[in-house]
Amino acid sequence: MSIVFDRAVEYYDQTRAMPPERHRAMIDALVRETGMNKNSRALEIGIGTGRIGISVAEHVRRLFGIDLSVEMMNKLRLKLANTTLQIDISQANARNLPFANATFDVVYAVHVYHLVADWRSALLDARRVLKPGGKLVVSFHQRDENSPNQLLRNQMRAMANAYGIDTRRPGSQSEQELYAEIAKWDAQPRIVTTSAWQENETVAEILSEIDRQIFSETWMIPRATMDLIMPRLYAWAKEKYGDPAPPVPAHYATRWLIATKTI
Ligand SMILES: C[S@@+](CC[C@H](N)C(=O)[O-])C[C@H]1O[C@@H](n2cnc3c(N)ncnc32)[C@H](O)[C@@H]1O
């Protein structure tokens, strides 16, 4: 099973954009921690619309990108057409990378392994295409556990479960699970927090995003079921938060995990 991102193309960049300073901090840390430079050959797994890849391409000799979604990569192609940058893009599954062993100095993925079925063997394939001494870098999207965003999503999931729908995405279920797997072959991966910030979210906005099925965990819920869930979710939110309009603070952080292929 895979989650098809084609449906997100129109709104992906808008809904996942980071403020420039947070974006820059993420790229700077990636460059610094991996030592990537103009001699490096790098691969982004699940490159999507190039939200991260476009900035990485400036730092390496050659960047390759793979993704299951042709639509997402078409968006990236359009962006590249307005630049002098080059990224070698191809459609492929993270589980079966179309590259020879020991091809890359750096392989990285941002918000991807929660979507990849059989993600443990996909990680091994990422390791396979790394040169000895090469770096595997991953970032897993993580929410403040007590934020309204997380609590509303938990509630939405429980309600979907009651209708017999399992909203879990097919890949790794948590950052810890992903990191534990990588730690099997690099016992001491580095974890670098690139930004930590507080965001003011309103319950009304989050409910609207869930209702519009913006995020992939809602994509397996048929619209008719969503229409049954939403009034109950609104009622739950009213009971818990009262007025949905005032902003509620939540804490977020962006992290990289950096592992080295030692042999
Ligand atoms: C949340 S988006 C992240 C895109 C990009 N890394 C970013 O941070 O903007 C996840 C991407 O992973 C891709 N993807 C999901 N499962 C995949 C798989 N098994 N193999 C390759 N790409 C996959 C999706 O098509 C989508 O473009």
The ligand as an ORCA input file, in Angstrom:
! r2SCAN-3c Opt
* xyz 0 1
  C       5.089     14.650      3.007
  S       5.740     14.582      1.382
  C       7.404     15.219      1.640
  C       8.021     15.764      0.374
  C       9.364     16.443      0.583
  N      10.332     15.514      1.150
  C       9.200     17.634      1.498
  O       9.660     17.583      2.648
  O       8.574     18.602      1.067
  C       6.081     12.868      1.148
  C       6.587     12.514     -0.229
  O       7.014     11.146     -0.206
  C       6.550     10.503     -1.380
  N       6.463      9.062     -1.108
  C       5.550      8.430     -0.342
  N       5.804      7.106     -0.323
  C       6.907      6.911     -1.104
  C       7.649      5.756     -1.492
  N       7.318      4.540     -1.062
  N       8.705      5.920     -2.311
  C       9.058      7.162     -2.764
  N       8.381      8.282     -2.434
  C       7.317      8.161     -1.616
  C       5.226     11.181     -1.659
  O       4.814     10.999     -3.003
  C       5.521     12.627     -1.302
  O       6.000     13.356     -2.397
*
